[in-house]
Amino acid sequence: MSKEVVLARPHPFIRKPMTELLAKLGYTPVTDSGTAKPAGVIVSSSVTSEAGSFEDVLKLVKRTWAGVPLVVATLLKPEMAIKTLGKELELIFPGKRIGFPSDGQKVDILIVRPDDLKTPLAERVMQGFLK
């Protein structure tokens, strides 16, 4: 299995802390969508991105890397993230379990905030989540 993690919709708010965490865990972040079977895909929920809309990138992820662990990076507080991002994720990935590192539950789509990336719990969750 690849040790590459695709940053499918990178945004400055998440690129540096996520890159540092991935490197610490032994993964190589890449932005090239040519990676056949990455260990995971990370998509930023930021409003603007050169990579396209959040919805379009999620659809691309579903088509290109079905079954690969998906991490959504956001600045939203958990309640707002579930309310807004959860709806969009449910439309594109129906039936998938969505959660945060702090939930302590097995999820199919992991939502992380920049502060999450600095905790030992998030490190353990990410290590177990990525393939």
N, C-alpha and C positions, 0 to 999 in steps of 0.2 A: 504494500500500500504506500502511496505517495506521502511524503512528509511536507508537501506543499499545501498551503491554504490560500485560496483565491480571494483577494480583496476585490469583489465584483463591483462594488460601488463605493470606492474609498472616499473618505472626506477627511479634511485636516483634523477635525476634532477627535477622530478615532485612529487615524493612521499611525501616529507615533506610539501611543500607549499600546495599541493592539500589536504593532510590529515588535515592540519590546517584549510583550508577554509571549507572543508566538516563538520568538527567538529563544527565550528562556526555557520554553517547553520543548524546544528542538524542532520547531516547524519553520519553514521558509515561506514568508508571505510573497505572493506573486500577483500581478495585475493582468497577466496574460490569460485570456479565456481559452487558450489552446491546451491547458492542462486537462488531460483525459479523465483522470479519476483522482481529484484532490482529496486530502484528508478532511477538508471542510470548505465552506464558502461563507464569506462574511459580507453582509450588505448593510450599508449605512442608510438610515431612514431620513437623513437630512432632506430639507425641502428642495435644495438644488444640487445638481451633480452633472458633470460632463458625461457621465455614463448613461444618462437617461433617467426617466422617472422611476420612483421606487417600485411601482407596479410593473413597469416594463422589465426592470432588472430581475424582479422576482419571477416573472414568467420565463425569462431567459434561463435563470437558474433551474427552474423546474424542467425545462426542455433539455438543457445541456447536462445537468448533473443530478438527475433524479436519484434519490436515495442517499445523497451525500449530506452530511450534517450541515445544517444552516444556522448561522448565527446572525442575528439582526442587532446592529449597534444603534443606540438612540440616546438622545439627550433628555427624552421625556421621562417624567416620573412614572413609576410602575403602573399606577392606576390609569393614567392617561395613555400610556403605551398599550396596555391591554385594550382600552376602549377604542383607540384609533387604529393602531397597527394590527391589533388582534383581529379586527374585522377584515382588513385587507389580506392578512395572512390566511385567514379562514376561507376567504373566497378563492384564493389561488391554491392553497394546500388544505382542502377540506379534510376534516377528521384528524388533523395533526395536533398533537399536544404542544402547547406554547407555554413557556415559563421562564423564570429568572434563576440565576445561580443560587440565590438565597432560598428558593422554594424547597430545595432538597428532594425534588421529584424528578423522575425520569421524563424527559421531554423530547419531542422531535425537532422543535425549533427553539433555540435559546436566545433570549433577549438580554443584552448586556448594556450597561451604562458605563461611561468612562471611570466612575468611581469603583465599579465592580472589578475592574481590571487590576486594581491595586490590592486586592484581598487574597489571602491564602485559599479561602473557600472557592473563589472564582477560578483560581489557578487549578485546583483539583477538579472542579466541574469541567473546565475547558479541556483539561488533559483527558478526562474520561469521555467527553463528548466527541472530540475530534477522533477520526479513525486513523 
